[in-house]
Amino acid sequence: MPKFVIERDMPEVGKLPPQQLQAASRKSSSVMQEMGQIHWVQSYVTDDKIYCVYVAPDEDTIRRHAQQSGLPANRISRIRSLVDATTGE
C-alpha cells in the first residue's frame, strides 16, 4: 500500500501541552480504527506544522481521515522512495 507524507499547517502547534497532542492522537487513532485501510506510522511536530507519515490506499482516504479527525491536511505527497545515510554505501 502507498505511503504518504501529510503536511498540516497548525500555527504554534509546537507550543501545545502534551495532553492536547495526546487527545488529538486518540481522536485520530479512533477514526482510523473506524475507517480501516489507513495506518499512521509517525509524526514530526515543528513550531507551526505537523508532518505525518501514513500508509493508505490513496489521497482521498487521507483527506477523509483528516476531515473526520478535525485535522488539516494542507499538502499530501506520495512517497516514491526512501533515501538515508546508508543509500550511498
C-alpha positions in Angstrom: 0.0 0.0 0.0 1.3 3.5 -0.8 2.9 5.7 1.9 2.3 9.4 2.1 3.6 12.5 3.9 0.9 14.8 5.2 1.8 18.4 5.9 -0.5 20.0 8.5 -0.4 23.8 8.9 -1.1 24.4 12.6 0.2 27.7 14.0 2.1 27.3 17.3 1.4 23.6 17.5 4.9 23.2 18.9 3.8 25.0 22.0 0.8 22.7 22.7 1.0 20.8 26.0 1.4 17.0 25.8 -2.2 16.5 26.9 -3.5 18.3 23.8 -1.3 16.3 21.5 -2.4 13.1 23.2 -6.1 14.0 22.7 -5.5 14.7 19.0 -3.7 11.4 18.7 -6.5 9.5 20.4 -9.1 11.1 18.1 -7.0 10.3 15.0 -6.5 6.7 16.1 -10.2 6.2 16.8 -11.1 7.5 13.3 -8.5 5.2 11.7 -9.9 2.2 13.6 -13.4 3.0 12.3 -12.2 3.6 8.7 -9.8 0.7 8.3 -7.3 0.7 5.4 -5.3 3.5 6.8 -2.3 3.3 9.2 -0.4 6.1 10.9 3.4 5.5 11.0 4.7 8.6 12.9 4.6 12.3 13.0 7.0 15.2 13.5 5.9 18.3 15.3 7.6 21.6 14.5 6.8 25.1 15.6 3.9 25.6 13.2 3.4 22.3 11.4 3.0 18.6 11.9 4.4 16.3 9.3 2.8 12.9 9.4 3.7 9.6 7.6 0.7 7.4 6.7 0.0 4.3 4.8 -3.2 4.4 2.9 -4.7 3.2 -0.4 -5.0 6.8 -1.8 -5.1 10.5 -1.1 -8.9 10.6 -0.7 -8.7 8.2 2.2 -6.2 10.5 3.9 -8.5 13.5 3.2 -11.5 11.7 4.7 -9.5 10.8 7.8 -8.3 14.4 8.2 -11.8 15.7 7.9 -13.3 13.2 10.3 -10.4 13.8 12.8 -10.7 17.6 12.6 -7.2 17.9 11.4 -5.9 19.9 8.5 -4.2 18.2 5.5 -2.8 21.1 3.6 -0.5 19.0 1.5 -0.4 15.3 0.8 2.6 13.9 -1.0 3.0 10.2 -2.1 6.4 8.8 -1.0 8.2 7.3 -4.0 11.4 6.2 -2.4 13.4 6.4 0.8 16.9 7.8 1.0 19.1 7.8 4.1 22.7 7.7 5.2 23.0 4.1 4.0 21.9 4.8 0.5 25.3 6.0 -0.6 27.1 2.9 0.8 
